[in-house]
Amino acid sequence: MNRSIARRLAFMFAAVALFVFTLVGTGLFLVLRTQLEQHLRDSLDDRTQIARIIVYHAGTPEKWKMAREKLTDMTPHDGATLYSVSSPDSSFHFGSPVTGQIVNRWSGGYARVRTGSSESDMLTNTVTIPAYMQRPAVQLQVAAGYSANARTMRAFGLALAALSALGSLGVLLLSYSVTRIGLAPLTRLTRDASAVSPNNRSQRLNTRSLPLELNDLANSFNGALERLDGAYGRLESFNADVAHELRTPVTILIGQTEVALTRNRSVDDLRHTLQSNLEEFERMRAIINDMLFLARADQGERASGLVDTSLAAEVAHTLEFLEIPLEEAHVRAAYTGDALVRVNKSLFGRACINLLMNAIQHCAPGSTIKVSIAREGNLVRVAVSNPGEPIEPAVLDHLFDRFYRAEVSRTNSRENHGLGLAIVKATAEMHGGKVSATSAGGINTFAFWVAASRGEQESVSGMPAANAPTGAPAGASSAVSSDVPMQPASVSH
């Protein structure tokens, strides 16, 4: 069963109030008992002093008779105060001394004597009065009862307990009401949060006039809603893009197959249709493979199979692999710098292919594509720059998004399915790096970073390469392993 915060707080406040009342009551009880004890002792001292004067001046039997009458008059009927005089001479004797168990004894002749129950305890003071005239030395005992103090303490204790209970009950009721009022902003936040739905994703918690304790919580919740809204929006866009990208090859496959089935076809015509269908299937497989790769990257998968690799050598392999696209585009490529880094050679090679193919497709004939490798702190930067049309800043922010193309018309969409730069970004993040895109002075630069290896040493910069590096090792096509599709997946910008 869910517990109410207001009820829990109310009971906690009541418990704290009861604890405080108990402490205060105990303190007051002890103070009152001490004060009553002191008052009883002061009263006993006064009576002892008066009785002492009376007994001292009774030096003859005649005066002693008068002294006994005065002591009798001073004795109250309820026996709260008792006087007794003990003497070897029976002529100078009065009353009977209080006897019983001595509970406590103090200096100055004070003692607490228990004659029966605790409420009948007596406080006694015994003094010796020296001889005077015909009277011998006598012992005077004055006793005062604790019964009045006991009744006062019992009444005070009962009243204190009752007031503490009533006070705690009042705190319980008042704190419950006050807590409900104090938690009203939380109730409003709950109502606002309940209004959030897939059809109302823009709904946010109202943080105006919130208490400080709830303001941070509301801001954190709004931040989570912003992130969820962004993820939901990206998912919607992603689903739409995937449907668009897969719809095209599926439509082509259906159309070609329907045409082929309309009438009898020769073997060559059927072979041509199957070849065209195979190309579309290859394109669909490439999209699916890319999406599976990006899904693993989204789940936080890190690059495995890392080996110490010369990035310059990998770039050289990639340029050799792209020698034909470079020649067909009539552009040259050159690289500078080097760094020894632990990377997954397959992923790194694919990222380089995507960046270079992107540059080739947007580079004017006769231009030169430049690849630079440089150490920047704990990262190594690999940048591909090419002359091209300026790119708007708003476009730069989305170039590494999936299925994003700057051209609304989606030119050459048959060749590019819009995942190339997204794969570059995923590769960089899997190697602990990042990506960037800049456009300035007619030069467009796409770069990604990978984490530098320990003890990594940069090689000497300034190693230009021609369109295809002449000393590149053979077999450069192995730069991309079989688990990554060989065809470059570039992204238009």
C-alpha positions as CSV (number, residue, x, y, z in Angstrom):
1,M,0.0,0.0,0.0
2,N,1.3,3.4,-1.0
3,R,2.0,5.7,2.0
4,S,1.0,9.3,2.1
5,I,4.0,11.7,2.4
6,A,1.8,14.2,4.2
7,R,0.7,11.5,6.7
8,R,4.2,10.3,7.2
9,L,5.5,13.8,7.8
10,A,2.7,14.5,10.2
11,F,3.5,11.5,12.3
12,M,7.2,12.3,12.2
13,F,6.5,15.8,13.4
14,A,4.2,14.5,16.1
15,A,6.9,12.0,17.2
16,V,9.5,14.8,17.3
17,A,7.1,17.1,19.2
18,L,6.4,14.3,21.8
19,F,10.1,13.7,22.2
20,V,10.7,17.5,22.8
21,F,7.7,17.7,25.2
22,T,9.0,14.7,27.1
23,L,12.5,16.2,27.4
24,V,11.1,19.6,28.5
25,G,8.6,18.0,30.9
26,T,11.3,15.8,32.4
27,G,13.5,18.9,33.0
28,L,10.6,20.9,34.5
29,F,9.7,17.9,36.7
30,L,13.3,17.6,38.1
31,V,13.5,21.4,38.6
32,L,10.2,21.5,40.4
33,R,11.2,18.6,42.6
34,T,14.5,20.2,43.5
35,Q,12.8,23.5,44.3
36,L,10.1,21.8,46.5
37,E,12.9,20.0,48.3
38,Q,14.8,23.2,48.9
39,H,11.6,24.9,50.0
40,L,10.8,22.1,52.5
41,R,14.3,22.4,53.9
42,D,14.1,26.2,54.2
43,S,10.8,25.8,56.0
44,L,12.3,23.2,58.3
45,D,15.2,25.5,59.1
46,D,12.8,28.3,60.1
47,R,10.7,26.0,62.4
48,T,13.9,24.6,63.9
49,Q,15.2,28.1,64.6
50,I,12.0,29.1,66.4
51,A,11.8,25.8,68.3
52,R,15.4,26.1,69.3
53,I,14.9,29.6,70.8
54,I,11.8,28.4,72.7
55,V,13.7,25.3,74.2
56,Y,16.9,27.2,74.9
57,H,15.2,29.8,77.2
58,A,13.2,27.2,79.0
59,G,15.8,26.8,81.8
60,T,13.4,26.0,84.7
61,P,10.5,23.6,85.0
62,E,8.0,26.4,85.1
63,K,9.3,27.8,81.8
64,W,9.6,24.4,80.4
65,K,5.9,23.9,80.9
66,M,5.3,27.1,78.9
67,A,7.7,25.9,76.2
68,R,5.9,22.6,75.8
69,E,2.6,24.5,75.4
70,K,4.2,26.6,72.6
71,L,5.6,23.6,70.9
72,T,2.1,21.9,71.1
73,D,0.5,25.0,69.5
74,M,3.1,25.0,66.7
75,T,2.4,21.4,65.8
76,P,-0.3,21.2,63.1
77,H,-3.2,18.8,63.4
78,D,-2.3,16.9,60.2
79,G,1.1,16.0,61.5
80,A,2.9,17.7,58.7
81,T,5.4,19.1,61.2
82,L,6.5,17.3,64.4
83,Y,8.6,18.5,67.3
84,S,10.4,16.3,69.8
85,V,12.9,17.0,72.7
86,S,15.0,14.2,74.2
87,S,16.8,14.7,77.5
88,P,18.3,12.5,80.3
89,D,16.0,14.4,82.7
90,S,12.4,13.2,82.1
91,S,11.2,16.7,83.3
92,F,12.6,18.2,80.1
93,H,11.0,15.9,77.5
94,F,8.5,16.5,74.7
95,G,7.0,14.3,72.0
96,S,8.6,11.2,70.4
97,P,11.4,11.3,67.8
98,V,10.7,10.1,64.3
99,T,12.2,6.7,63.7
100,G,12.4,4.5,60.6
101,Q,14.7,3.7,57.6
102,I,17.1,6.5,56.8
103,V,16.9,6.9,53.0
104,N,19.4,9.7,52.8
105,R,21.5,11.9,55.1
106,W,23.0,15.3,54.5
107,S,25.4,17.5,56.4
108,G,24.0,19.8,59.1
109,G,21.9,17.1,60.7
110,Y,19.4,16.6,57.9
111,A,18.0,13.1,57.1
112,R,15.2,11.6,55.1
113,V,13.4,9.0,57.1
114,R,11.0,6.5,55.6
115,T,8.3,5.6,58.2
116,G,6.1,3.7,55.8
117,S,5.3,4.4,52.1
118,S,7.3,6.9,50.1
119,E,4.6,9.5,50.5
120,S,5.0,9.4,54.3
121,D,8.7,10.2,54.3
122,M,9.8,12.8,56.8
123,L,12.7,15.3,56.5
124,T,14.3,15.7,60.0
125,N,16.8,18.1,61.4
126,T,18.3,17.2,64.8
127,V,20.3,19.8,66.8
128,T,21.8,19.7,70.3
129,I,20.9,22.6,72.6
130,P,23.4,23.1,75.4
131,A,22.4,23.2,79.1
132,Y,20.9,26.3,80.6
133,M,20.1,27.1,84.2
134,Q,18.3,24.0,85.6
135,R,17.8,22.4,82.1
136,P,20.4,19.9,81.0
137,A,21.6,19.6,77.4
138,V,18.8,18.3,75.2
139,Q,18.4,17.1,71.5
140,L,15.8,18.9,69.5
141,Q,14.3,17.1,66.4
142,V,12.1,18.9,64.0
143,A,10.4,16.8,61.2
144,A,8.5,17.9,58.1
145,G,6.5,15.5,55.9
146,Y,7.0,15.0,52.2
147,S,3.3,14.3,51.6
148,A,2.5,17.8,50.3
149,N,5.5,17.7,47.9
150,A,4.4,14.2,46.7
151,R,0.9,15.4,46.0
152,T,2.2,18.5,44.1
153,M,4.6,16.4,42.0
154,R,1.9,13.8,41.2
155,A,-0.5,16.5,40.0
156,F,2.2,18.2,38.1
157,G,3.3,15.0,36.4
158,L,-0.3,14.0,35.4
159,A,-0.9,17.5,34.0
160,L,2.4,17.5,32.1
161,A,1.7,14.1,30.6
162,A,-1.8,15.2,29.5
163,L,-0.6,18.4,28.0
164,S,2.2,16.6,26.2
165,A,-0.2,14.2,24.7
166,L,-2.6,16.9,23.7
167,G,0.2,19.0,22.3
168,S,1.5,16.1,20.2
169,L,-2.0,15.4,18.9
170,G,-2.3,19.1,18.0
171,V,1.0,19.0,16.2
172,L,-0.1,15.9,14.3
173,L,-3.3,17.5,13.1
174,L,-1.7,20.9,12.3
175,S,1.4,19.4,10.6
176,Y,-0.8,17.2,8.4
177,S,-2.7,20.3,7.2
178,V,0.5,22.3,6.8
179,T,2.2,19.5,5.0
180,R,-0.6,19.1,2.5
181,I,-0.4,22.9,1.9
182,G,3.4,22.6,1.5
183,L,3.1,19.7,-0.9
184,A,0.7,21.5,-3.1
185,P,3.4,22.3,-5.7
186,L,4.3,18.6,-5.8
187,T,0.6,17.9,-6.6
188,R,0.7,20.5,-9.4
189,L,3.9,18.9,-10.8
190,T,2.2,15.5,-10.7
191,R,-0.8,16.9,-12.6
192,D,1.6,18.5,-15.2
193,A,3.5,15.3,-15.6
194,S,0.3,13.3,-16.1
195,A,-0.5,15.5,-19.1
196,V,2.6,14.4,-21.0
197,S,1.8,12.0,-23.7
198,P,3.0,11.0,-27.2
199,N,0.4,13.4,-28.6
200,N,1.5,16.2,-26.3
201,R,5.3,15.8,-26.1
202,S,5.8,19.6,-25.8
203,Q,4.2,19.6,-22.3
204,R,6.7,20.6,-19.6
205,L,6.5,21.0,-15.9
206,N,5.8,24.6,-14.8
207,T,8.9,25.6,-12.7
208,R,7.6,29.1,-11.8
209,S,7.2,29.8,-8.1
210,L,8.4,26.3,-7.2
211,P,10.2,25.7,-3.9
212,L,14.0,25.4,-4.1
213,E,13.9,21.7,-3.2
214,L,11.5,20.9,-6.1
215,N,13.0,23.3,-8.6
216,D,16.0,21.1,-9.3
217,L,13.8,18.0,-9.6
218,A,11.5,19.8,-12.0
219,N,14.3,21.0,-14.1
220,S,15.9,17.5,-14.2
221,F,12.5,16.1,-15.2
222,N,12.1,18.7,-18.0
223,G,15.6,17.9,-19.2
224,A,14.7,14.2,-19.3
225,L,11.5,15.1,-21.3
226,E,13.6,17.2,-23.7
227,R,15.9,14.2,-24.3
228,L,13.0,11.8,-24.7
229,D,11.3,14.2,-27.0
230,G,14.5,14.5,-29.1
231,A,14.9,10.7,-29.1
232,Y,11.3,10.2,-30.0
233,G,11.5,12.8,-32.8
234,R,14.7,11.1,-34.1
235,L,13.0,7.8,-34.0
236,E,10.0,9.1,-36.0
237,S,12.4,10.6,-38.5
238,F,14.4,7.5,-38.6
239,N,11.4,5.3,-39.2
240,A,10.2,7.6,-42.0
241,D,13.7,7.7,-43.6
242,V,14.1,3.9,-43.3
243,A,10.7,3.5,-44.9
244,H,11.6,5.9,-47.7
245,E,15.0,4.3,-48.4
246,L,13.6,0.8,-48.4
247,R,10.5,1.7,-50.4
248,T,12.5,2.8,-53.4
249,P,14.4,-0.5,-54.0
250,V,11.3,-2.5,-53.1
251,T,9.2,-0.5,-55.6
252,I,11.8,-1.0,-58.3
253,L,11.9,-4.8,-57.6
254,I,8.2,-5.1,-57.8
255,G,8.0,-3.0,-60.9
256,Q,10.7,-4.8,-62.8
257,T,9.3,-8.2,-61.7
258,E,5.8,-7.2,-62.9
259,V,7.1,-6.1,-66.2
260,A,9.0,-9.3,-66.6
261,L,5.9,-11.3,-65.9
262,T,3.7,-9.5,-68.4
263,R,4.9,-11.5,-71.3
264,N,7.4,-14.1,-72.3
265,R,11.0,-12.9,-72.0
266,S,14.2,-14.2,-73.5
267,V,16.9,-15.6,-71.3
268,D,19.0,-12.4,-71.8
269,D,16.1,-10.2,-70.8
270,L,15.5,-12.3,-67.7
271,R,19.2,-12.3,-66.9
272,H,19.2,-8.5,-67.2
273,T,16.1,-8.2,-64.9
274,L,17.7,-10.5,-62.3
275,Q,21.0,-8.5,-62.5
276,S,19.1,-5.3,-61.8
277,N,17.1,-6.9,-59.0
278,L,20.4,-8.1,-57.5
279,E,21.7,-4.6,-57.4
280,E,18.7,-3.5,-55.5
281,F,19.0,-6.4,-53.1
282,E,22.7,-5.4,-52.6
283,R,21.6,-1.9,-51.8
284,M,19.0,-3.1,-49.3
285,R,21.5,-5.3,-47.7
286,A,23.9,-2.4,-47.4
287,I,21.2,-0.3,-45.7
288,I,20.4,-3.1,-43.3
289,N,24.0,-3.8,-42.5
290,D,24.6,-0.1,-41.8
291,M,21.6,0.1,-39.6
292,L,22.7,-2.9,-37.6
293,F,26.1,-1.4,-37.1
294,L,24.6,1.9,-36.0
295,A,22.2,0.1,-33.6
296,R,25.2,-1.6,-31.9
297,A,27.0,1.8,-31.7
298,D,23.9,3.3,-30.1
299,Q,23.9,0.6,-27.4
300,G,27.4,1.8,-26.3
301,E,29.4,-0.9,-28.1
302,R,33.1,-0.1,-28.1
303,A,35.5,-1.0,-30.9
304,S,37.2,-4.3,-30.4
305,G,40.2,-6.0,-32.1
306,L,42.3,-2.9,-31.7
307,V,45.9,-3.1,-33.1
308,D,48.7,-0.5,-33.2
309,T,48.3,1.0,-36.6
310,S,50.0,3.7,-38.6
311,L,47.2,6.0,-39.7
312,A,49.2,7.3,-42.6
313,A,49.6,3.7,-43.9
314,E,45.8,3.1,-43.5
315,V,45.0,6.4,-45.4
316,A,47.5,5.2,-48.1
317,H,45.6,1.9,-48.4
318,T,42.3,3.8,-48.7
319,L,43.6,6.2,-51.4
320,E,44.9,3.2,-53.4
321,F,41.5,1.5,-53.0
322,L,39.8,4.6,-54.3
323,E,42.2,5.2,-57.2
324,I,39.5,4.5,-59.8
325,P,36.9,6.9,-58.3
326,L,39.6,9.6,-58.0
327,E,40.6,9.2,-61.7
328,E,36.9,9.2,-62.8
329,A,36.3,12.4,-60.9
330,H,39.6,13.9,-62.2
331,V,40.7,14.9,-58.7
332,R,43.9,14.3,-56.8
333,A,44.5,13.4,-53.2
334,A,47.4,14.0,-50.8
335,Y,47.9,13.3,-47.1
336,T,50.2,14.7,-44.4
337,G,51.2,13.6,-41.0
338,D,51.1,10.3,-39.2
339,A,50.3,8.8,-35.8
340,L,50.6,5.3,-34.3
341,V,47.2,4.5,-32.8
342,R,45.3,1.4,-31.5
343,V,42.3,1.2,-33.8
344,N,40.1,-1.4,-35.4
345,K,41.6,-1.3,-38.9
346,S,38.3,-2.4,-40.6
347,L,36.2,0.4,-38.9
348,F,38.9,3.1,-39.4
349,G,39.3,2.2,-43.1
350,R,35.6,2.4,-43.7
351,A,35.4,5.8,-42.0
352,C,38.1,7.0,-44.3
353,I,36.4,5.6,-47.4
354,N,33.1,7.4,-46.4
355,L,34.8,10.8,-45.9
356,L,36.9,10.5,-49.1
357,M,33.9,9.4,-51.2
358,N,31.9,12.3,-49.8
359,A,34.7,14.7,-50.8
360,I,35.1,13.1,-54.3
361,Q,31.4,13.6,-55.0
362,H,31.5,17.3,-54.0
363,C,34.8,18.3,-55.4
364,A,35.3,20.0,-58.8
365,P,37.4,18.3,-61.4
366,G,41.1,19.3,-61.2
367,S,40.9,20.0,-57.4
368,T,43.0,18.3,-54.7
369,I,41.6,16.6,-51.7
370,K,43.8,16.9,-48.6
371,V,43.9,14.4,-45.7
372,S,45.7,15.6,-42.6
373,I,46.6,13.5,-39.5
374,A,47.6,15.4,-36.4
375,R,47.8,14.8,-32.6
376,E,45.5,17.0,-30.5
377,G,46.0,16.3,-26.8
378,N,44.8,12.9,-26.0
379,L,43.1,12.5,-29.4
380,V,44.3,12.1,-33.0
381,R,42.5,14.1,-35.7
382,V,41.9,12.8,-39.2
383,A,40.5,15.5,-41.4
384,V,39.5,15.4,-45.1
385,S,39.3,18.8,-46.9
386,N,38.1,19.6,-50.3
387,P,37.2,22.7,-52.3
388,G,33.4,23.1,-52.6
389,E,30.4,25.2,-52.3
390,P,29.9,26.9,-48.9
391,I,27.7,24.9,-46.5
392,E,25.2,26.8,-44.3
393,P,25.9,26.5,-40.5
394,A,22.4,25.1,-40.0
395,V,23.3,22.3,-42.4
396,L,26.6,21.6,-40.8
397,D,24.9,20.7,-37.5
398,H,23.0,17.9,-39.2
399,L,25.5,16.4,-41.6
400,F,26.4,13.5,-39.3
401,D,22.7,12.7,-38.7
402,R,21.3,9.5,-40.3
403,F,19.7,9.8,-43.7
404,Y,20.4,13.5,-43.8
405,R,21.0,15.2,-47.1
406,A,21.4,18.8,-47.6
407,E,19.7,18.7,-51.0
408,V,15.9,18.6,-50.7
409,S,15.7,16.9,-54.0
410,R,17.9,14.1,-52.7
411,T,20.1,13.9,-55.7
412,N,21.9,10.6,-56.5
413,S,19.9,8.9,-53.8
414,R,20.3,5.6,-55.7
415,E,24.0,5.7,-54.9
416,N,23.9,7.2,-51.4
417,H,21.5,6.2,-48.7
418,G,22.5,8.9,-46.2
419,L,24.4,6.8,-43.6
420,G,28.0,7.4,-44.6
421,L,28.8,10.3,-42.2
422,A,26.6,8.7,-39.5
423,I,28.9,5.7,-39.7
424,V,31.9,7.9,-39.4
425,K,30.5,9.5,-36.3
426,A,29.7,6.0,-34.8
427,T,33.2,4.8,-35.6
428,A,34.7,7.8,-33.9
429,E,32.6,7.4,-30.8
430,M,33.4,3.7,-30.6
431,H,37.1,4.7,-30.5
432,G,36.5,7.4,-27.8
433,G,36.5,10.3,-30.3
434,K,34.2,12.8,-31.9
435,V,33.4,14.4,-35.3
436,S,33.2,17.8,-36.8
437,A,32.3,19.6,-40.0
438,T,33.4,23.1,-41.0
439,S,33.1,25.3,-44.1
440,A,35.3,28.4,-44.5
441,G,37.1,30.1,-47.4
442,G,35.7,27.7,-50.0
443,I,37.1,24.7,-48.2
444,N,34.8,22.1,-46.6
445,T,36.5,19.9,-43.9
446,F,35.1,16.8,-42.4
447,A,37.1,15.4,-39.5
448,F,36.9,12.7,-36.9
449,W,39.0,12.0,-33.8
450,V,40.2,8.7,-32.2
451,A,41.8,8.2,-28.8
452,A,45.5,8.3,-29.0
453,S,47.5,5.3,-27.8
454,R,49.8,5.4,-24.8
455,G,53.3,6.2,-25.9
456,E,52.0,7.2,-29.3
457,Q,54.6,9.1,-31.2
458,E,53.7,11.2,-34.2
459,S,55.7,10.7,-37.3
460,V,57.3,13.6,-39.1
461,S,54.6,15.6,-40.9
462,G,54.8,16.8,-44.5
463,M,54.6,13.5,-46.4
464,P,52.5,14.5,-49.4
465,A,50.9,11.8,-51.6
466,A,49.8,12.0,-55.1
467,N,46.4,11.0,-56.4
468,A,47.2,7.5,-55.3
469,P,50.3,6.9,-53.1
470,T,53.0,5.2,-55.2
471,G,54.6,3.2,-52.4
472,A,51.3,1.8,-51.0
473,P,51.3,-1.8,-50.2
474,A,49.4,-4.1,-52.4
475,G,46.1,-5.5,-51.4
476,A,44.8,-2.2,-50.1
477,S,41.3,-3.4,-50.6
478,S,41.6,-5.4,-47.4
479,A,41.4,-2.2,-45.4
480,V,37.8,-3.0,-45.0
481,S,37.1,-6.5,-43.7
482,S,34.3,-8.8,-44.8
483,D,32.0,-7.9,-41.9
484,V,31.7,-4.3,-43.3
485,P,30.3,-3.8,-46.7
486,M,32.9,-2.6,-49.2
487,Q,30.7,-0.2,-51.1
488,P,31.2,3.4,-49.7
489,A,28.2,4.9,-48.1
490,S,28.6,8.6,-48.5
491,V,26.4,11.5,-47.4
492,S,25.7,14.5,-49.5
493,H,26.2,17.8,-47.9
